[in-house]
């Protein structure tokens, strides 16, 4: 029972950057612009958060720098795609490659290393124990005792649901993806909303990227480790709905948490165990595709 609760608690933490990235990617997806640069945006936020904390000593500055850096990259993607009319997929891949290379180059210039950048004196992000809830068996251990990042990912997902489902802006965002010509006939420019959601995606990924580094207290090359790609799967597995994203992100978090737990439990090669979340991602894609095809036949 205790081990099960630890796995569930760990899954809630692991799903946090996935939820940030998937929520940001949902906005662009609903406008008909699939943002495959989520991986690069996460990595950019992760690096610049550590760099800012190294020079300022402020966690707030680190988070702000992560958001700003990811915002700049997402603005570049939006400008290149919408103004220069480049292919959104090629642009996204280029942004991922740019982020991977730029973080290594800047790490060499700023920290004289291409490896891990550790902040030994960085304060640990405090955990929040929710009154009343923390004393409830099972639920208290699952929901209470997380950092502000975890709760922020839930609140920002809720905010996304409200904007997308309950506001005129959300209706226009969805209309961009469904019938942009009809939206343009009303005098509303779909490109303006598409550029705006690229920026929103950058903000969400910047926060998610800062979590990756601040949770470790260090920047590790390729710390995003495919989480941006998994976030894309979560968007479609979650039915392109905020509430679906929460369930799908938790499932993937659970898969990774179990793989971490299994390393010390089963006599299985470590490489195979570490590959489990990615094998699960592939399986989820296959099952989701099969489900969609079955629905089309019916």
N, C-alpha and C positions, 0 to 999 in steps of 0.2 A: 504493500500500500504506500509506504513512504517513498519507495523508488518511483512508483507511478506518479505521485504528486511532484517529485523532483523533475521528472521528464515533462510533465505538463507545464510546470513553472518555467523550465528552460525553453520549451516550445514557444511560450508567450514572449519571451525575450528575443529568441531567434527570429520570430516572424516580424519584429518591429521594423527593420530596414526594408524588408520585403513589402510591408504594408505601406510604408512611405512611398517607395518607388512605384508600386502598383497604383496607388491613389493618384499620384502625379501623372502616370501614364494613361490612366482612365480618361482624364480630361482631354488629352490629345486624341485618344482613340475615338471618343464620341464625336469629335469634329471631323473624323475621317482621315486623320493624320497619325498613323501608328508610329510612335516614337521609340525606335529601337536603340536610341542612345542612352537609355536609362542606366546601363552599365557604366558608361563613361561619366555620366553626371554624378552617380554615386561615388565613383573613384575620385573625381575632382573635389567633391565636398569633403571626402575623407582626408585628402592630403592637405587642403588649405585650412582645415580646422586645426590640425596639428601644427602647421606652420605658424598660424596666427597665435596660438597658445604659447608656442616656443618663444616668440618675440615679445608678447604682451603679458603673458602669465594669466590671461583672462579667458575663462571658459566661454563667457558671453561673446567675447571678440572672436573666439574660435568658431562658434556656431554662426555668427553673423558673416564671417569670412567664407565659411562653407557655403552658405546660402548665396552670397554675392558671386562667388566663383562659378557655382553651378548655374546661377542665373545668367551670367555672361555667356557661358557656353551654350545654354539653351536659346538665348537670344541670337547667337551666331547661327545656330541650327535653323531657327525660325526664319531669319533674314535670308539665309542661303536657299532655303526651300521655297519660301513664299515670294520673295522679291526677285531672286535670281533664277527661280524655277528649276532648281536642281532636283534630282530624284531623292525623295525623302529617305529611302532605304540606304542609298549610297552615302548620303549626308550623315545619317545616323551611324553607319559603320565607320566613316571617316572620323566622326567625333569620338567614338570609342577608341580608335587607334591613337588619335591625338591625345586623349586623356592618359592612356597607358604610357605613351612616350614622354609627354610633358611632365608627368609626375616624377618619372625617373630622372629626367634632366634637371628639374628644379631641385630634387632631393640631393643630387650630386653638387649643385652649385650652392645651395643653402646650408646643407648639413654634411657635405663631403662624404656622402655614402649613397650607394644605390640599393642598399638593403633596408633593414628596419630602422625607423627613427623612433626612439624611445624617449618619453618625457618622465623621468624618474620622480620629479617633485610635483607632478600634476595631482591635484585633489581628486579623489574618487567621487563620481556622481552619486549623491545620496539617494537612498531608497526611501520611498514614502509608504508608511504604514497607515492604511485608511482606518479611522476609528469605527468601531462596531463591526465592520466587515472583517477586520483582521482576526477577530475571535471566533468567526464562524468556521467550523471544521470543513476541510476540503476547499470550499469557496474562498475562505480567507487566505489560504496558502496559494491558491491559484491567481487571485485577483490582486491581493494586497502585497506590499513589499517590493514593488518594482520602482524603477527610476522614473523621473518625469518624462523621459523619452517615450516610454511604453504608453503612458496615459495620453501623451500628446498625439501619438499615432492614432489612438482611438478617437480622440476629440477632433482631430483634423479630418479623419474619415467621416465622422458625423457631420462636420462642416461641409465636406464635399457632397454628402448625400442631400443636405438641405439646399445647397446651391444648385445642384444638378436637377433635383426633383421638385423643388418648391419655389423657385424664383424665375422671373422672366429671362435672366441671364442664362440659367440652366436650359430653358426651352430653346434659346437661340443656339447654345452650344450643341445641343442634340440635333437641331435643325441643320447645322452645318454639315453633319455627317449624313443625314437622311436626304435632304433636298436643299442644297446650297443655292440653287438657282431661284427657288421660291423665296428664300431668305433675301437674296439680292434684289428681287423684284419689289420688296418692301422698303428698299433703300438702306438695307443693313449690309455691311461689307463682311462676308464670311472670313476673308483674310485677316481682318482685325481680330476676330475672335480666335482664329487659329493661332495667330502670333501670341495672343494673350495666354492661351492655354499652354503653349510651349514654355512661357515664363512661369506659369503655375507649376508645371512639371519640374522645372529647374529648382523652384523653392522647396518642393516636397523632397526631391532627391538630394538637395543640399543638406537638409536636416537629417535625412536617412544616412547620408555619407558621413556626417559628423558623428553620428551614433557609432558607426563602425569603428572609428578611430578612438573616440573618447571612451568607449566601453572597454577597449583594449589598453588604453593609455599609451598607444603607439600607432604609428603608420607603418603598415606592412605592404610592400609592393603587391599589386593585384588583390588588395584586401576585399574588394567587392566580390571576387571569386564566383562570378556568374550570377550573382543575386539580381542584377538588372534583367538578365535573360529570364530568370525564374519569375520575376515580377510580370513580365509579358505573358507568361503562361497563366499566371494567377488572374490576370485581367479577363482572359477568355474562359478559363475554368470557372471563374466567379460570375459568368454570365454578363459581364460588362455592367455590373451593378455593385454599388458600394457594399451592401450587405453580403453579397457573394464574395467580394474580395476578402472580407474578414474571415469567412469560413475557409476559403482556399488558402489564404496565407497561414492560418493556424495549422492546416493539414501539412503544408510544406515545412513549417516550423517543427511540427511533431515528427516528421520523417527525419529531419536533421538531428533533432534532440535524441531520438532513439538510436541513430547511427553513432552519436557521440557516446551514449551509454553502452552500446553494444561492443565498443572497442575493448573494454575491460571485462566483458562478460562471456563472449563467445570466442572460440578458437578459430577465427576466420581472418584471412589476410587483411591487414589494416587498409591497404589500397582499395580493396573491394568495399569495406565498410564505409570509407570516406566517400566512395562513389555512389553510395545508396541514395542520397538526396537527388542526384542528377539522373540516376536510373528511374527514380520515382517521377521526376519531371518528364522524362521521355514517356513513361507509361501513362502519365496523366494526359499528355498531348495525344497519344494514340487513342485512349478511351474517349476523350472529348471529341476527337474527330469522328470516331465511330458512332458516337451518340448523335452528333449533328447530321451525319449521313442517314442514320436510321430515322431521325425526325423528318428529314426532307422526303424520304420515301413514303412516310405515313401522311 
